[in-house]
């Protein structure tokens, strides 16, 4: 197992940790056929996921054309992706003509989606999360597709339950989560209609030092802001571990589409995590409301059986985040809204 530092001193070290491939990922890329496309590469996870794929191919000694597609926020962001070794395409995946201009490839990772602000523009939320996947599933019907979904397609479950399983029936709360179930159904339809091999990733929640539920809680503790306990429990997983499992999920794509939960092994308490940050920041956290006995929780035992357990513990991430915040480390400024219980993001 990789030796992890006690402290992550700068962005370069963070990016290296997030994108270091495992031996298993290197082995997989040494054996897969065809080139690789990342659709929606410009988000929070896309750049480090792409970098890990590139590094795995390099270590495997294989040469593949790699493509990154996004509505890039800036030319700088696009250049960063190109510097990794990707050919980039700037465009809107809601535009069928743009999609049809993209190269056909054997392997597709679909990362695009809309969450933040979804309640203010519900028609766009449905277009991005349901209509766009239908376009992609049709155009890339001869590809292997790994597509991000979300654990939000499940209902709130008992804190003692251990979390929802892939075999549990979806019961999404609110239109954002409903539109994400629509995304799954469009890929599932394409998989059944065309025999497309698909794996749908139900993720909650990915974390690193610049964003995520742990960062949201840490910043409130640090700034002495009251912490809402209504959604009192949650799951998280280190983004480097997410990247590893997502990349390797290419091997388990199947038709009809396969579903895979990805999260950490622990049901975490908001109160307990806040108290731990309080010790590290030497402050007393402030709380409001009380914990409900249900929460949005995933069970990832199936993923653990397939790919092994996460390599970075929650305790390690908490210590890293506290140091990062104390040192004034960069933040993405994208709260998760994990507190939401009515599905209105």
Steps between C-alpha positions, in 0.01 A plus 500: 500500500617849418652701784302821544646820643388638835433831329432611142709813462393632161281454195762307305520233770120486520463458124766229502321306773163529326638370171747229603375178336493171687677194364156359420408804287831476312434131433151575370618767257771269372229267377208711376451566131422834341529867582338689788252789517414707810172689453462784751867504593495853644323430830633433851601140435580505127857639496643266764311201354642579157850545639482164676392330176787661311755402765367143507541470123851640518598258774341215304705597195195536277418788268141607465337811365319673783228758450348751741171676432351787700358848502835614635475790746816656360775449247731436795288206613502360148879535479538314830315203354701516178824510700405167656505356149138530392348621177221737601163597354313806626127475454152433634401135538136608475569584133452186287711650221789550740473145632503366145821694433686306770716200417356156562707315760484161668498629860295791639491652848192722542548762774255772400212600724321786673439536873582845633217739430287220359190619685519841331497352148321167507458466125876539450560253783290240320661580165855457633429202723257304279486627140878534460562140614249381240696679227829356626362148540380505139818642347734278701282188480798292381726615786557387857353774723572576865258775608477694824169491679433578866390334820217756504290260293445303822256602774607615845560186706543410865833604647538144632431342159856508369384688191317424176609211280507485120210254517278748689231677301572868421272755665653839419394800708460823299542580133882504499510141622213405268689641202805293604284189497398616152869502405534143619191392311626652175830314524314188605270534199796542264668201659196278445417640158848475349683255726724784621716398794440754779590551866310767695682643803280597795741723692466684831704681605843556346730717714842659478656808659330769289138386509265238640285434806801491733619838370148644541494390865859609565444852368191545717690384806796725419274802437282428807191466280214285635495148357161359402457148635174423316689274258712364778678212326682449171756297304818626331789359301836652402497621140819308418319179598199610292723556197652154531165320522337707225783433255505130579121477462564490127574131555159425649278675244221273385166490321249557650673782684674421830452720807781560748492691828821684585558646845698435815436221751388717792174668596635830630336734751493871416522578871799270558688628193436862607628424849816348351559814290430703814789326677731563205398868471480544881143631490162377622261429209152648504203283404137553411207257461516133586604191304224320311519122514510475119765622257628461144735204540662253260637152555807432283577145607462377142762749378732394784468137389583597142774758552607493864430744781593871491866562574462836677312509831254770600718589800796564270288723274371700796854571619608596148205738462562669835864563410403619151249752638738621770763563233254694281484237227297555184125427510266435207207679664250229399301386805338158476169598666518170684257647758210489250227252591229606254703453182498873415859586407 
